[in-house]
Amino acid sequence: MFTLLSTARKAAAKIIAVVSVIGLAACDPSMMPSGPTAGGPNIDTQKPVRVALLLPKSDQSAQSLPRDLENAARMAVADLQGVQIDLQVYDTGGTPTQAAAVATQAVTDGAKIIIGPLYQQNAVAASQAVAASGINVLSFSNNPEIGGGNLFVLGDLFDTRANRLVNFAARQGKRSGAIMYENSTGGQLGRDAIAAAAARNGVSIVGSAGYDLNAQSLSSAISQVRGMISQAGAQAVFLTDNWDQGLGVALQLMPEQGIDPASTQYVGLSRWDTRPDGFNIRGVEGGWFTVPDRNALANFQSRFQAQFGNTPHPLAGLAFDGVAAVGALIGQGRSDALTAAALTQTAGFQGTGGVFRLRPDGTNERALAIATVRNKQVVILDPSPTRFGGF
């Protein structure tokens, strides 16, 4: 981590990105698939449907997250009206071996779908263990590479954020850009997501510069990007970093070292709104980033806190999403409600945090708003789409 620039270091204190879509209901019953069941079990929607929730309850490193995921899931069950879900919780212990074992046990116990596990290796192990039984798994992972077959990822994806940001930039006349990313797996995935989004949206990426988490390496990357602006005409700089890494330092140094945010658009792949104490950094002002429906998130947090006495973990909403989506499908009374075809209906699901849908390749799309910071306040520039036809 950086060992200087104390102001920026405070702004770069640890956070976890929040992604939560709540209060789901199937968007459009007419979009439900018909025909023979495939890629999932038949269910009797007139009886309680068993849903397995796989959590690392005995994994000490997970801290309060398993508890909050379970509470959010139970909150979603309580919200359902006219839908009977028998939610059963299984402890993965945070290991792939145990995740596979309890997934198998859950199916033996009658589970028709699995929500969780948390870690990507566990999700893969669980999905493989039950694949032959035709049971689908909605994991909490945000790694799109593990999705496919009977395994879906509910977590927020770089691809969705990148596509939303690059599309907005293109519509604002920003047709060329440079990428600055931290030398990490996340940074590289973010870089690749931005490059792919640029290709889809007709934006030229003139170059990219990676950096290690120290001032010398970051300054070198800034110098490279400055050259991409002056020599190759980059109109925007896309940053993959987050407050937990070097974002605060990058946003402080970039204007100081000649990348003027007044003439070059700063665009962030991570959530910049989660640290208001960083809004005094010059590079934050006017930057673009994505956010879910902020009112919806506040509503979920206040309801959760009132019921359970604590602020929910930032990932707790994923459990609510999974259970509520399953409940919405079951509520339509179809025997094929939990098949892959039903889960991946084109219209997706409507939540107070915006629409989202699961894709046949196991990934997902979420509706996001474009936000900026003006006078140290978050301002929405482009609201979340309310349907996927609007993307």
N, C-alpha and C positions, 0 to 999 in steps of 0.2 A: 504494500500500500504506500501511498505518498507520505513523505516525511517532512513536508513543508506546506506553506499556504494554509494556515490554521483556519481562516474564515471558510475557505472552500472545503476543508476537511470536515468542518462541522456540518456543512450543507450536504456532505456525502456520507452522512451517518447511515447506519443500516436500516433498510426498509424491505418489505416484501411486496411485490406488485400485486394489486388487488384486482381480481377479475370475478365479478359475481353477477349472474343473471337470475332473477328470482320470480316467483309467482307465475310459473309457466302454464300455458295451455296450448294445445295443438292449434296452429293458426287456421287451418282450413280443412275440415273433414273431407271435402271433395277431393283433396289431394292425396288421400290415403290410398295405398295400392290395393288392388283387388287380385283375385286369382289364387292359385294354390300357395300354401305356406312354403317358404324357402328361407334358409338362413336363420332359423329360430324355432322356438317351440310353439305348439298350439296351447292356448290357455282358455279357461272357463272364466269369463269376466263376471259371472254371477256369483262367484265364490272368491274368498280372499286369495290374492296372487302373492306367492312368496317371492320376496326380493332379498337378495343377499348383499350386505354391505361389508366389504373387506377393508379393514383398517389396521394399522400397526400399533395396536393398543399397548402392547408390552415393550415397544421400542422406546427406550428412554430418550433417544435423540430426537424423537418426534415431538416431545414436550406436550403442549396442550392441543396440538392440531387434531389428533384422533378424536378427542373429546368434542371439539367444536364441530368436526365433520359429522359425528354421530348426532349431535344436538340439532344441527341444521337439517339433517335428513329426517329426523323425527318431527321437526317443525313443518317440513314439507308434507309429511304424511298427515299430520293434523289439519293442514290446510285443505286437503282434498275432500270434496263433497261427493258422496255417492260412489266412491271408488274404494274398494277394500284392498289394502296392501298389508301383507304380513311381513314386516321388516325384521330380518334376523342378522345380527352382527357377528362377524368372525374375525379373529385376531391373526393377522399375517406374521406378527413378530418382526416385521420389517425385512424378512428374508424371502427370496424366491422359492426356496424349498417349502417353507411353511405356507406361502401364498398358494402354491399349487395344491398342497394337501387340503387346505381349508376350502379352496374353490371346488375341489372334487367332492368334499364332504357336503358343501352347500347344495350341489346338484343332487347328491344322494338324498338330502333332506327335502328336496322338492323345489329348490329355487328355480325360477324361470328366467331370471336375468341377474347379473352381478354388477354392482356399482362399486368402483374402486378396482384394484388397490391404488395406493398413493405413488409408490416408486415405480419407475419405468420397468426395471428388471422384474419386479414382482408382478406387474401388469402382464408382461409377456408370458411369464411362467403360468399365471392363473389362466390366461386365455388359451394357452396351449393345452393345459390340463383338461379343459372342458370343451374344447373345439369339437371333438367327436360326438358330444352330447347335443350339439346345436344350440348351445347357450351363449348369448352375446355378453360382452364385458364392456362397461362404460368406465374407463379408468380416469383417474384424476391427473394423469400425466399431461405435460404440454409438449412432449416430443413427437412431432408428426411422423417421424421415421418408424415408430413402432406400430402405427395404425394399419389396419387392413384385416381382412378375414372377419373374425368374430370380435376383434378388438378395436374399440373406438377411444379417442382421447377427448376429454372434456375441457382440458386446460386451454388458456389463452395462447394463441399461436403467433409467432413472428410474422408468418405469411399474411395473416389477416391484417395485422397492424400496418405492415409494409405496404400492402396493396392499397389500403385506405389512404395512407399518407401520400404515396406517390401519385395516386389518382387525383387527390385534391391538389397537390403541387402542380400537376400538369394542367388542371383546370384554371389555376391561377397564373399560368404562363411560365412556370418554371420547367423548362424543357431540358435542362442539363444539370447534373449534380455530381458531387464527389461524396465518397463514403469514408468516414473515420470510425474505426472500430477497435475495441480492446482485443488484445491477443489472448483469446480464450475460446472455448467451444461455443459459448453463447454469443460472443462477438462475431465469430466466423459465421455462425448460423444466421445472425442478424444481417451481416454483410450480404450473404447469399440471398436472403429473402428480399432485401432491398433491390439487389441487382435483377432478380427475377421479376419483381413488381415493375421495375423500370422498363424492362423489355416488353411487358404486357401493356404498358400504358404510354409507350412512345416517348419515354424519357431517356436521354443519353447519359450514361455514367462515364465520366471522363477519366476516372481513376479512383483508387482507394488507398488508404494508409492505415496500417495497424500500429498499435503501441502497447508497450508493457506498462504496468502500473507504477511508473516513476516519472518524475518531472522531465528528465532528460529525454526519455523515449517519447513522451507526449509532445514535448516541444518540437522534436524532429518531425512527428506526424503532422503537427500543425503547419510547419514550414512546407511540407510536401503539399498539403491541401491548399495552402496559400498560393503555391505555384499553379495548381490546377485551376484556381479561380482566375488568376491574372493571365495565364498563358493559354488555358483551354476553355475559358469562359464558363466555368461552373457557376450556376446561379443559386444553388442551394448546397448545403452540407448536411448530409444525413449522419446522425450519430446513433450508434447502437448501445452506448454505455448507459448505466443506471446509477442511482444515488448510492447504491451499495458498493460500487466500484469507484470509477474515476470521473463520473459525470460532473460533479460540482467543480472539480479542478479544471476539467476541459472547458466548461462554460466560463470559467474565470479567465483562463489563459488565452482562449481564442481571440476575444476582442483586444486583449492587451498585446497580442502578437500579430495584429494586422488583419484579422478577419472580421470586418465590421458587420455586425448584425443588421445595421440599417440598410446595407446594400446587398448582403448575401444572406439568404434565408436559412436559419437554423431549423432543422427538423429532427425530432427525437423519436426513436423507436420505443423507448420505455415511457412509463408514466412519470411526467414531470410534476404533476399536481400533488403528489403524495408528500412533498416536503415544502410547505409554505415558508419555512425558515430559510429556504434557499432562493426565494424569489428576489432577494436583494442582489444576487449575482447578475451582472450586466447581460450575460449571454442568454439568460432565461427569458428576459423581456422580449416579447414578440415571437418567440419560438413556437413551432407547431408540434403537437403531439396528440395522441388519441386517448380518449377516456370513455368508459361506459356511461350509462345514464346516472349522473351523480345523485339525483334525487332518489332514484331507485335504490342505489347503494346505501344511502343514508337511512332510507326506510327499513331496509333489511337489517342494518346494524342496530337501529333503535328497537325494532321488534325483538331481535335476538337478545339484546342486552336486557330488555324488560323481562324476558322469559327466563333467561339463564344467569343473569347477573354479571356478565362480562362482555366486553367487546369481542365480536367473533374474529377468529383468525382470518386473515385476508383470503385464504383458500376455502373457507368453510362454505361459501356460496356454491361451490362446485357440487357438493353433496346435495344441496337443495335443488340445483339444476337437474341433476340426474334423476332423483326421486320424483320431482314434479313432472318432468317430461314423461317418465314411465307412467305416472298416474294419469296424465292427460291422454296418452294413447290407450290405456286400459279403459278409460272412461268412455271411449267411443264404441265399446262393446264388441270389438272384433276379436276373433280367435287368433288372428295373426298379428296382434298388436305389438308383439315384442320381436318380430322378425327383423332382419336387417333392412328389408324393403320399407317396413313401417317406420323404423327408427330414422331412416334417411329420406323421409318424405321431403319433397322439394320446398314446400312452404316453410318447413322448420317449425319452431315453437316460439310463442310470444311470451316474453317476460317483461316485467317492469323495468328491467335493465336493458331491454332491446331484444330484437329477434336473434335467434341463433339456430343453426341446423347442423346435423351430423352428415358427413359426406360418405359416399360409398367406399372411398379409399381409407376410411377410418379417422380422418381429420375432421375439423369443424370450421364453421364460419360464424363470426359474431358481429352484430351491428355495433359500430363505434362512432362516436362523435369526434370531430376535430376541434381541439381547444388551443388556446394560447394564454399567455400571461400579460395583462396590461395593468400598469400601476399596482403591481403585486397582487392582482386578483385574477382568478381563472375566468376566462371568457370563452364561451362556445362560439366557434366560427361557423361550423356546419353540423347541425344536429344529427343524431343517429338516424339512419334510415329506419322506417317502420315496417318495411317488407323487403324481401330479397330482390324483387323486381326493380327496386330503386337503387341498387348498387351500381 
